[in-house]
């Protein structure tokens, strides 16, 4: 199976269409280069800018003046980043792309690599996360409380916590950077186009306030910020079972052998609400020009509660053993041997309630002290502490029309997977009457639940100094930075789970006091089904006793991972004349990591009562990471950048877990296990970057960049034979007799000391390269008649020779080689805006080709899917009063996901869908006031 078959984007593997954004970027770069050659440097007018232009010019200034290759987004004003979500703003930067989760841009890929390869910082400090791994969920950081985000595509010696694909640094405001007191208030109401359903509203709100002030002759400054968000959860979805498999003769009566077929389908309406409250406080003390001390604290608390009311049918012949069995008629098979429609009789549908309740809390504290030395240079001490907690409850309970004696109310379902939109599943019976649907032991049991929790804690201390070199030594370096950073991180996960069983009262309908308004699944052809209070029904009619130890497979799901990381660095800063002005740096980091994990496993051979055994493992590793960044300043405000680096990304936290499932084959004595690998090495890559940038002051720029990464290894799940299990088999006592290759009732062999271990190991790497084109232009530079108009555009083209395998996702992406998760070969972003005399309007589009995305399934496990490329369009209009009694007041109207673009996943080819989801478009109307 070749990836050209899967990842088509907006063209097939044998055809390539150049997108208008790419053409536009290329023409803009060519025009800028021609202008630079034909015209003398312009003396650009200096004016005070506000609104959209203010944010754009601040971001251009960061990019222009950086020694590294950097992309930046800056707030247009206090509490006013250009998007509702910080992830949406980041995803508009060149070379970055977003994956939607629950309708929100949440997962960010940098340069075609999954979020695992990037590191996220807050004010220069590494962040904890509430997920199972390192990648940050950006919607937990309100855009209203952030001043800017800088994405470092190339590292330097002093950038601690750097990622392999990039480093995303979110920055809050510093009060002494402002000349006077500022108070900013924002309020917005919002509505989702899918409308109210069940017990959930389609409306929400956002409220924020920021206070910035200076005291004691500007020696002390204070920032206080608060942001509240209440967002409706609204979703329509149709999903099909995985895997799509080629049938054998007679497997599914009525469907020919060789046909690709999915064994089940579901339609659901998800409703609920997400609430988040965030608080920020920063105190800055500067008693003199020589000393500055900054203390900052960030707190966020989020709560999401939602229920999926779901109609589900097994199409694989499993109906609880009732007659007649499955028969498929009116079969439609396309020219790719894919079953796309028919009528399936003898099926036994369920109506299910799937409930999720999640609480997240993040606290981050930092204290930075900086002393300017009398002879030049600085000393810096920074201490930080952050902690994340996640508590979650997931419950399901199942209802069916009950059988009468031995006769079940089987149904005939008409399905159509080739609608061009939602696949449809139309039953012959009605499932709208809640009094006829009973909580009972259905073909999928009566229910299941789990209560996972995650705690992530990070303590860090950094000591650094900058020292100017003597004049006699300044031929190459002007000054040097040296420093030491120590970070102590622990991540702990627990996941009790278990069956939810019908209580002593037996099969029962759900009482009316627990019923919500019914939901309409007409988009999928189902019609109306009941919706109910899932946790209320569990409490009233069912029993649920989640456990970590009631079954052998549950025990390794609880694990602790520890990392103690010491980073020593030195960086020489360059400010020289090499025929042309040159600035930059050459640096070196030495990173020592002591990684370990503790967990338990089930030893089936141990004496009863002592089967649970501890498993602790780990290693110490040291890596040396050199880096170089050079920026050559050419005439006419042109810059050429070169960068070389050895880059590193730590393994996923769950890959480092020591939890395993272990056993011994009694017939052969061979041990085997599957699980995590606390001895996994990090991802390592050698990287080269080059960039050409043409600036027009800080008003505009065009750029073209290329990058190349040589990944030395890639971590993925694979089988390793000959693994040493000697510590696990020490107490193994073979049974007296076994069925062996020699026959039954044979003496069982003793355990071997080596066997097969299926776990994340460092495998073969490969090459990754790409080209990034970008432009930001106010069109008045082209002609004065276009004053107020402007565009921002970027196009990224990425290619990778790296092929990996993910056996845990084989049912969706296959068991063979797949492309890098997160990699879209083509990513485009375009924003067109108009701003004049307080009025502003903006339309933004982000577009990416097909990619392999990561989702979490009901088991709490990471799963990969092929994702259809997305085209997301947002727009906003607003007006700000710049004078008069209403000065400082701004009005705003926004629409996110203007076209209600669907999120689609598939198995191998697009005619084999897995999920088709719509989250609706979101309307926001609000006001902001600054004084």
TORZA-751322 format. One line per 5 residues: number of its first residue (from 1); their letters; for each residue x, y, z of C-alpha. Coordinates in steps of 0.25 Angstrom, whole numbers, plus 5000, padded with zeros to 4 digits. Layout:
TORZA-751322
NUM> a> X Y Z  ...;
This chain:
TORZA-751322
1> xxxxx> 5000 5000 5000  5006 5013 4996  5004 5026 5002  5001 5033 4989  4988 5025 4989;
6> xxxxx> 4984 5031 5003  4989 5045 5003  4983 5052 4992  4979 5066 4998  4973 5073 4986;
11> xxxxx> 4979 5065 4975  4983 5051 4972  4997 5045 4973  4999 5047 4958  4994 5061 4957;
16> xxxxx> 4998 5074 4964  4990 5087 4965  4997 5099 4969  4988 5107 4979  4985 5121 4977;
21> xxxxx> 4992 5125 4990  5005 5118 4986  5004 5126 4973  5001 5139 4980  5013 5137 4990;
26> xxxxx> 5022 5134 4978  5018 5146 4971  5019 5155 4983  5033 5150 4986  5037 5152 4971;
31> xxxxx> 5031 5166 4971  5038 5170 4984  5052 5165 4979  5050 5173 4966  5046 5185 4974;
36> xxxxx> 5058 5184 4983  5067 5183 4970  5061 5195 4963  5058 5205 4974  5066 5211 4985;
41> xxxxx> 5062 5209 4999  5049 5216 5003  5048 5225 5015  5036 5219 5021  5026 5228 5029;
46> xxxxx> 5026 5226 5044  5012 5226 5049  5004 5221 5061  4996 5209 5057  4985 5202 5064;
51> xxxxx> 4976 5190 5061  4979 5179 5051  4992 5186 5046  4997 5188 5060  4997 5173 5062;
56> xxxxx> 5003 5170 5049  5014 5180 5050  5018 5176 5064  5019 5161 5059  5028 5166 5047;
61> xxxxx> 5037 5173 5056  5039 5161 5064  5042 5153 5052  5051 5163 5046  5060 5166 5058;
66> xxxxx> 5061 5151 5063  5075 5144 5061  5067 5131 5059  5056 5127 5048  5044 5131 5056;
71> xxxxx> 5029 5133 5053  5021 5142 5062  5006 5146 5065  5004 5158 5073  4992 5164 5080;
76> xxxxx> 4985 5175 5073  4982 5182 5086  4981 5178 5101  4973 5165 5102  4971 5164 5087;
81> xxxxx> 4978 5154 5079  4973 5152 5065  4965 5139 5067  4956 5134 5078  4966 5122 5080;
86> xxxxx> 4981 5124 5082  4982 5111 5074  4975 5117 5062  4985 5129 5062  4997 5120 5063;
91> xxxxx> 4991 5111 5052  4991 5123 5042  5006 5124 5043  5015 5119 5031  5018 5104 5033;
96> xxxxx> 5008 5101 5044  4995 5094 5043  4984 5090 5053  4975 5078 5055  4961 5081 5061;
101> xxxxx> 4957 5074 5073  4942 5075 5077  4941 5086 5067  4953 5094 5072  4967 5096 5067;
106> xxxxx> 4974 5089 5078  4986 5081 5073  4997 5088 5065  5007 5082 5056  5020 5089 5052;
111> xxxxx> 5026 5087 5039  5019 5074 5036  5022 5067 5049  5012 5063 5060  5011 5071 5073;
116> xxxxx> 5020 5061 5080  5032 5067 5073  5029 5082 5077  5031 5088 5091  5021 5098 5097;
121> xxxxx> 5026 5109 5107  5019 5120 5115  5028 5132 5117  5040 5123 5113  5037 5112 5123;
126> xxxxx> 5033 5098 5119  5018 5095 5121  5011 5083 5128  4999 5077 5121  4986 5070 5125;
131> xxxxx> 4987 5060 5114  4995 5047 5115  5007 5053 5108  5015 5066 5106  5007 5073 5095;
136> xxxxx> 4999 5085 5101  4984 5086 5098  4984 5101 5094  4970 5104 5097  4973 5104 5111;
141> xxxxx> 4981 5117 5109  4971 5128 5107  4975 5138 5095  4970 5149 5104  4982 5147 5114;
146> xxxxx> 4993 5146 5104  5001 5157 5097  5009 5149 5087  5013 5135 5082  5027 5133 5076;
151> xxxxx> 5030 5120 5069  5044 5117 5068  5047 5108 5056  5062 5108 5059  5068 5106 5072;
156> xxxxx> 5080 5113 5079  5088 5109 5091  5081 5117 5101  5067 5112 5097  5064 5102 5108;
161> xxxxx> 5053 5092 5106  5054 5093 5091  5046 5084 5081  5051 5076 5069  5040 5082 5060;
166> xxxxx> 5039 5096 5067  5037 5103 5080  5024 5110 5083  5026 5121 5093  5013 5128 5098;
171> xxxxx> 5016 5141 5105  5008 5150 5115  5009 5165 5116  5020 5172 5125  5014 5184 5132;
176> xxxxx> 5026 5193 5131  5026 5192 5116  5014 5201 5117  5014 5216 5119  5002 5217 5127;
181> xxxxx> 4990 5210 5133  4981 5202 5124  4968 5195 5127  4962 5186 5116  4949 5179 5116;
186> xxxxx> 4943 5169 5107  4929 5162 5106  4924 5153 5095  4912 5145 5093  4912 5133 5084;
191> xxxxx> 4903 5123 5077  4905 5110 5070  4897 5108 5057  4893 5094 5061  4884 5099 5071;
196> xxxxx> 4879 5094 5084  4877 5079 5087  4874 5070 5098  4877 5078 5111  4888 5087 5105;
201> xxxxx> 4887 5101 5100  4894 5106 5087  4898 5119 5093  4910 5123 5101  4919 5135 5105;
206> xxxxx> 4933 5140 5107  4936 5151 5117  4950 5156 5120  4957 5167 5128  4971 5172 5128;
211> xxxxx> 4977 5183 5138  4991 5188 5136  4997 5199 5144  5010 5205 5149  5014 5210 5163;
216> xxxxx> 5025 5216 5171  5031 5225 5160  5030 5213 5150  5038 5204 5159  5027 5194 5161;
221> xxxxx> 5016 5189 5151  5004 5180 5152  4996 5172 5143  4983 5165 5146  4975 5157 5136;
226> xxxxx> 4963 5149 5137  4956 5141 5125  4943 5133 5126  4938 5125 5115  4925 5116 5113;
231> xxxxx> 4924 5109 5100  4913 5100 5095  4917 5086 5091  4909 5083 5079  4912 5071 5069;
236> xxxxx> 4906 5063 5058  4913 5050 5055  4912 5037 5047  4923 5027 5049  4926 5013 5044;
241> xxxxx> 4934 5002 5050  4948 4998 5047  4954 4991 5041  4949 4991 5027  4952 4977 5023;
246> xxxxx> 4952 4969 5010  4941 4958 5012  4943 4943 5010  4932 4935 5003  4919 4935 5011;
251> xxxxx> 4925 4944 5022  4913 4954 5021  4901 4947 5014  4898 4955 5001  4912 4961 5000;
256> xxxxx> 4922 4956 4990  4935 4951 4994  4946 4961 4992  4937 4973 4996  4942 4983 5006;
261> xxxxx> 4932 4984 5017  4930 4990 5031  4923 4982 5042  4916 4994 5048  4910 5008 5048;
266> xxxxx> 4906 5018 5058  4899 5032 5057  4900 5042 5069  4896 5056 5074  4906 5061 5084;
271> xxxxx> 4902 5072 5093  4908 5079 5106  4916 5091 5110  4931 5094 5113  4934 5105 5124;
276> xxxxx> 4947 5111 5126  4952 5121 5136  4966 5126 5135  4974 5136 5144  4987 5143 5142;
281> xxxxx> 4995 5152 5151  5009 5158 5148  5017 5167 5157  5029 5174 5152  5039 5181 5161;
286> xxxxx> 5050 5190 5155  5056 5198 5166  5068 5202 5157  5072 5201 5143  5081 5190 5148;
291> xxxxx> 5071 5180 5154  5058 5175 5150  5049 5164 5157  5037 5158 5151  5027 5149 5158;
296> xxxxx> 5016 5143 5150  5005 5133 5153  4995 5126 5143  4983 5118 5147  4972 5111 5138;
301> xxxxx> 4961 5103 5142  4953 5096 5131  4940 5087 5132  4934 5080 5120  4922 5071 5121;
306> xxxxx> 4915 5065 5109  4906 5054 5105  4906 5046 5092  4892 5041 5089  4894 5030 5079;
311> xxxxx> 4887 5020 5070  4896 5008 5067  4895 4995 5059  4905 4983 5057  4905 4979 5042;
316> xxxxx> 4915 4968 5044  4904 4957 5047  4905 4958 5062  4891 4961 5068  4891 4953 5081;
321> xxxxx> 4888 4939 5074  4874 4942 5070  4868 4937 5057  4868 4941 5046  4882 4945 5044;
326> xxxxx> 4888 4955 5036  4885 4956 5021  4889 4968 5012  4881 4971 5000  4881 4982 4989;
331> xxxxx> 4896 4982 4990  4904 4993 4984  4919 4992 4982  4927 5002 4975  4938 5000 4965;
336> xxxxx> 4948 5000 4977  4941 4987 4983  4936 4995 4994  4922 4993 5000  4915 5006 4999;
341> xxxxx> 4900 5003 5001  4889 4992 5003  4878 4987 5012  4883 4979 5024  4872 4970 5031;
346> xxxxx> 4873 4962 5044  4880 4973 5051  4878 4977 5066  4880 4992 5068  4883 4999 5081;
351> xxxxx> 4881 5013 5086  4892 5017 5095  4896 5029 5104  4911 5032 5105  4914 5042 5115;
356> xxxxx> 4927 5049 5118  4931 5059 5130  4945 5065 5130  4951 5074 5140  4965 5081 5137;
361> xxxxx> 4973 5090 5146  4986 5096 5142  4995 5105 5152  5008 5111 5147  5017 5120 5156;
366> xxxxx> 5030 5127 5151  5040 5136 5158  5050 5143 5149  5062 5152 5154  5071 5159 5145;
371> xxxxx> 5083 5168 5149  5091 5176 5139  5106 5176 5143  5114 5189 5144  5124 5185 5133;
376> xxxxx> 5113 5180 5124  5106 5167 5123  5095 5161 5132  5092 5150 5142  5078 5143 5142;
381> xxxxx> 5072 5134 5152  5059 5127 5149  5051 5118 5157  5037 5112 5153  5027 5102 5157;
386> xxxxx> 5015 5097 5150  5004 5086 5152  4993 5080 5144  4982 5071 5149  4971 5064 5140;
391> xxxxx> 4960 5056 5146  4950 5050 5136  4938 5041 5137  4933 5033 5124  4920 5025 5125;
396> xxxxx> 4912 5018 5115  4898 5011 5117  4891 5003 5106  4876 5001 5103  4869 4992 5093;
401> xxxxx> 4855 4989 5089  4853 4976 5098  4851 4962 5092  4838 4955 5094  4842 4941 5099;
406> xxxxx> 4852 4936 5089  4847 4946 5078  4855 4959 5077  4850 4971 5070  4860 4970 5059;
411> xxxxx> 4861 4981 5048  4865 4984 5034  4874 4995 5032  4876 5002 5019  4890 5009 5018;
416> xxxxx> 4897 5018 5008  4911 5022 5010  4913 5029 4997  4904 5041 4999  4915 5052 4998;
421> xxxxx> 4912 5056 5012  4907 5048 5024  4906 5033 5022  4891 5029 5025  4885 5018 5032;
426> xxxxx> 4870 5017 5032  4863 5007 5041  4849 5001 5038  4845 5002 5052  4843 5014 5061;
431> xxxxx> 4852 5016 5073  4846 5029 5078  4838 5024 5090  4847 5024 5103  4836 5015 5110;
436> xxxxx> 4839 5004 5100  4854 5004 5101  4860 4997 5113  4873 4998 5120  4877 4983 5119;
441> xxxxx> 4889 4974 5115  4889 4977 5100  4898 4971 5090  4909 4981 5096  4905 4978 5110;
446> xxxxx> 4898 4988 5119  4909 4998 5120  4924 5001 5123  4931 5013 5130  4944 5018 5134;
451> xxxxx> 4950 5029 5143  4964 5033 5138  4972 5043 5145  4986 5050 5141  4995 5058 5150;
456> xxxxx> 5007 5065 5143  5017 5073 5152  5029 5081 5147  5039 5088 5156  5051 5096 5149;
461> xxxxx> 5062 5105 5153  5071 5113 5143  5083 5121 5145  5089 5128 5133  5099 5139 5130;
466> xxxxx> 5102 5148 5118  5117 5153 5118  5123 5163 5108  5136 5159 5102  5148 5168 5103;
471> xxxxx> 5151 5176 5091  5163 5168 5087  5154 5156 5086  5142 5162 5079  5147 5157 5065;
476> xxxxx> 5136 5147 5064  5127 5147 5077  5122 5160 5083  5118 5153 5096  5114 5139 5101;
481> xxxxx> 5103 5133 5109  5105 5122 5119  5095 5115 5128  5090 5103 5135  5075 5098 5135;
486> xxxxx> 5070 5087 5144  5056 5081 5142  5049 5071 5151  5036 5065 5144  5027 5054 5149;
491> xxxxx> 5014 5050 5141  5005 5040 5148  4993 5033 5142  4982 5024 5147  4970 5018 5140;
496> xxxxx> 4960 5010 5148  4949 5004 5139  4939 4993 5139  4925 4989 5134  4912 4996 5138;
501> xxxxx> 4902 4986 5141  4887 4986 5142  4883 4987 5157  4874 4977 5165  4861 4983 5159;
506> xxxxx> 4865 4977 5145  4862 4982 5131  4855 4995 5132  4852 5007 5124  4858 5021 5128;
511> xxxxx> 4848 5029 5136  4842 5042 5130  4849 5050 5141  4863 5046 5135  4858 5048 5121;
516> xxxxx> 4863 5061 5113  4857 5066 5100  4859 5055 5089  4870 5058 5079  4867 5058 5064;
521> xxxxx> 4877 5049 5056  4870 5052 5043  4883 5056 5037  4887 5042 5037  4873 5036 5033;
526> xxxxx> 4870 5031 5047  4860 5041 5052  4857 5044 5066  4863 5036 5078  4862 5039 5093;
531> xxxxx> 4872 5046 5101  4874 5044 5116  4883 5047 5128  4893 5036 5127  4900 5038 5141;
536> xxxxx> 4886 5039 5147  4881 5026 5140  4894 5019 5145  4892 5024 5159  4877 5020 5160;
541> xxxxx> 4877 5007 5152  4891 5001 5151  4904 4998 5158  4918 5003 5155  4930 4999 5163;
546> xxxxx> 4942 5004 5155  4955 4997 5158  4970 4997 5154  4972 4983 5159  4960 4974 5156;
551> xxxxx> 4966 4969 5143  4980 4967 5138  4979 4976 5126  4975 4988 5135  4987 4987 5144;
556> xxxxx> 4998 4993 5135  4988 5005 5131  4993 5012 5144  5007 5017 5143  5017 5028 5148;
561> xxxxx> 5028 5034 5139  5039 5042 5145  5049 5051 5137  5061 5059 5143  5067 5067 5133;
566> xxxxx> 5080 5075 5134  5083 5085 5123  5097 5092 5122  5098 5102 5110  5108 5112 5104;
571> xxxxx> 5104 5122 5093  5113 5132 5086  5106 5144 5080  5111 5149 5067  5110 5164 5063;
576> xxxxx> 5121 5166 5052  5124 5170 5038  5127 5159 5028  5126 5168 5015  5112 5170 5019;
581> xxxxx> 5106 5172 5034  5105 5158 5040  5098 5155 5054  5094 5142 5060  5099 5131 5070;
586> xxxxx> 5107 5118 5071  5103 5110 5083  5104 5097 5090  5095 5089 5099  5098 5077 5107;
591> xxxxx> 5085 5070 5112  5086 5059 5123  5073 5052 5125  5070 5042 5136  5057 5035 5132;
596> xxxxx> 5050 5025 5140  5036 5019 5142  5028 5011 5152  5016 5002 5150  5011 4988 5153;
601> xxxxx> 5008 4976 5145  5000 4963 5146  5008 4950 5149  4998 4939 5146  5008 4929 5151;
606> xxxxx> 5010 4935 5165  5002 4930 5177  4988 4935 5179  4988 4948 5186  5002 4952 5181;
611> xxxxx> 5000 4953 5166  5002 4968 5165  5017 4970 5164  5024 4984 5163  5032 4987 5150;
616> xxxxx> 5042 4999 5151  5051 5002 5139  5059 5014 5133  5072 5019 5128  5081 5031 5128;
621> xxxxx> 5085 5038 5115  5093 5050 5111  5092 5057 5097  5100 5068 5091  5093 5078 5083;
626> xxxxx> 5101 5088 5075  5094 5100 5067  5097 5112 5059  5088 5123 5054  5094 5134 5044;
631> xxxxx> 5086 5146 5038  5092 5153 5027  5087 5168 5025  5087 5171 5011  5084 5184 5004;
636> xxxxx> 5069 5189 5003  5065 5183 5016  5067 5169 5011  5072 5157 5020  5077 5144 5017;
641> xxxxx> 5078 5134 5029  5085 5121 5030  5083 5111 5042  5090 5098 5046  5086 5089 5058;
646> xxxxx> 5085 5076 5064  5071 5075 5070  5064 5066 5080  5050 5063 5084  5047 5054 5097;
651> xxxxx> 5039 5042 5095  5024 5042 5098  5022 5041 5113  5012 5029 5111  5023 5022 5102;
656> xxxxx> 5032 5023 5115  5023 5016 5124  5027 5003 5130  5013 4997 5130  5013 4984 5123;
661> xxxxx> 5004 4971 5120  5013 4959 5123  5011 4944 5121  5018 4931 5118  5014 4921 5107;
666> xxxxx> 5013 4909 5116  5015 4900 5103  5028 4906 5099  5033 4913 5112  5035 4926 5103;
671> xxxxx> 5031 4939 5111  5025 4951 5104  5020 4964 5108  5014 4977 5102  5014 4991 5108;
676> xxxxx> 5023 5003 5109  5038 5005 5109  5045 5014 5119  5058 5012 5112  5054 5018 5099;
681> xxxxx> 5063 5028 5094  5059 5042 5089  5056 5046 5074  5069 5052 5069  5070 5060 5056;
686> xxxxx> 5081 5068 5048  5075 5080 5042  5078 5091 5032  5070 5104 5029  5071 5115 5019;
691> xxxxx> 5062 5127 5018  5061 5139 5009  5053 5151 5015  5050 5165 5008  5045 5175 5018;
696> xxxxx> 5038 5189 5016  5041 5194 5030  5032 5187 5039  5020 5190 5030  5022 5178 5021;
701> xxxxx> 5030 5166 5017  5031 5154 5007  5040 5142 5010  5044 5129 5004  5050 5118 5013;
706> xxxxx> 5054 5104 5012  5057 5093 5022  5063 5079 5023  5063 5070 5035  5070 5056 5035;
711> xxxxx> 5063 5048 5046  5073 5038 5052  5062 5030 5058  5047 5029 5060  5040 5023 5071;
716> xxxxx> 5028 5014 5068  5022 5001 5074  5030 4989 5068  5033 4974 5073  5047 4972 5078;
721> xxxxx> 5051 4957 5079  5062 4952 5089  5057 4962 5100  5063 4959 5113  5051 4955 5123;
726> xxxxx> 5060 4948 5133  5055 4957 5144  5041 4953 5141  5042 4938 5140  5051 4936 5153;
731> xxxxx> 5039 4930 5161  5032 4923 5149  5028 4909 5152  5023 4902 5140  5010 4894 5141;
736> xxxxx> 5011 4879 5142  5006 4875 5128  5004 4883 5115  5000 4881 5101  5013 4884 5094;
741> xxxxx> 5018 4882 5080  5020 4867 5084  5006 4865 5087  4996 4866 5099  4999 4863 5114;
746> xxxxx> 5014 4866 5112  5023 4871 5123  5023 4886 5122  5037 4893 5119  5044 4902 5128;
751> xxxxx> 5043 4917 5125  5053 4923 5115  5060 4936 5119  5057 4943 5106  5045 4945 5098;
756> xxxxx> 5037 4955 5089  5034 4969 5095  5024 4978 5087  5027 4993 5091  5031 5006 5086;
761> xxxxx> 5046 5005 5081  5055 5014 5073  5054 5010 5058  5059 5015 5045  5058 5030 5043;
766> xxxxx> 5058 5037 5029  5058 5050 5023  5048 5062 5024  5049 5074 5015  5040 5086 5011;
771> xxxxx> 5038 5100 5005  5031 5111 5012  5026 5124 5005  5020 5135 5012  5016 5150 5010;
776> xxxxx> 5009 5161 5018  5006 5173 5010  4997 5186 5012  4993 5188 4998  4995 5203 4999;
781> xxxxx> 5009 5199 4996  5005 5195 4983  4995 5207 4980  4990 5218 4989  4976 5215 4984;
786> xxxxx> 4976 5202 4992  4979 5209 5005  4973 5200 5017  4974 5187 5009  4984 5177 5012;
791> xxxxx> 4987 5162 5011  4995 5151 5019  4998 5138 5011  5006 5126 5013  5008 5113 5006;
796> xxxxx> 5016 5101 5011  5020 5089 5003  5026 5077 5011  5032 5064 5007  5037 5052 5016;
801> xxxxx> 5043 5039 5012  5040 5034 5027  5031 5022 5028  5026 5017 5041  5017 5006 5046;
806> xxxxx> 5007 5007 5057  5001 4993 5060  4992 4999 5071  4985 5006 5059  4985 4995 5049;
811> xxxxx> 4970 4994 5048  4969 5008 5043  4983 5011 5036  4987 4997 5033  4998 4989 5038;
816> xxxxx> 5009 4993 5027  5017 5006 5026  5010 5019 5027  5014 5034 5026  5018 5042 5038;
821> xxxxx> 5006 5046 5047  5002 5060 5046  5009 5062 5032  5001 5070 5022  5008 5071 5009;
826> xxxxx> 5002 5084 5006  4997 5095 5016  4992 5109 5011  4987 5121 5019  4981 5134 5014;
831> xxxxx> 4976 5146 5021  4970 5158 5014  4966 5170 5023  4962 5184 5022  4964 5194 5033;
836> xxxxx> 4962 5209 5032  4956 5220 5042  4952 5210 5052  4945 5200 5043  4952 5187 5041;
841> xxxxx> 4948 5174 5033  4955 5161 5032  4953 5148 5025  4963 5137 5028  4965 5123 5022;
846> xxxxx> 4974 5111 5026  4975 5099 5017  4983 5086 5018  4984 5074 5010  4981 5060 5015;
851> xxxxx> 4988 5055 5028  4989 5044 5038  4983 5050 5051  4983 5045 5065  4970 5043 5073;
856> xxxxx> 4967 5037 5087  4957 5025 5087  4947 5021 5097  4958 5012 5103  4966 5024 5106;
861> xxxxx> 4977 5019 5096  4983 5027 5085  4978 5024 5071  4982 5029 5057  4973 5032 5046;
866> xxxxx> 4974 5037 5032  4968 5051 5032  4962 5057 5019  4969 5071 5017  4961 5083 5023;
871> xxxxx> 4958 5097 5018  4953 5105 5030  4948 5120 5027  4946 5130 5038  4942 5145 5037;
876> xxxxx> 4940 5157 5046  4936 5171 5045  4937 5182 5055  4937 5197 5058  4945 5204 5069;
881> xxxxx> 4942 5218 5073  4955 5226 5073  4949 5239 5078  4937 5245 5085  4929 5240 5097;
886> xxxxx> 4930 5226 5092  4945 5226 5090  4952 5213 5094  4939 5205 5091  4939 5194 5080;
891> xxxxx> 4928 5186 5074  4931 5172 5068  4924 5161 5060  4931 5148 5057  4927 5135 5050;
896> xxxxx> 4936 5123 5052  4935 5111 5042  4927 5120 5032  4924 5108 5023  4922 5098 5034;
901> xxxxx> 4933 5089 5028  4932 5075 5032  4943 5067 5039  4945 5054 5032  4953 5041 5034;
906> xxxxx> 4955 5029 5026  4962 5015 5025  4972 5015 5014  4963 5021 5003  4953 5032 5004;
911> xxxxx> 4941 5023 4999  4943 5015 5013  4939 5025 5023  4941 5024 5038  4935 5038 5043;
916> xxxxx> 4928 5049 5037  4926 5060 5047  4920 5074 5047  4921 5084 5059  4913 5095 5053;
921> xxxxx> 4918 5109 5050  4919 5119 5062  4914 5133 5063  4920 5143 5073  4915 5157 5075;
926> xxxxx> 4922 5166 5085  4929 5178 5090  4942 5182 5096  4945 5195 5104  4959 5200 5107;
931> x> 4962 5212 5116;
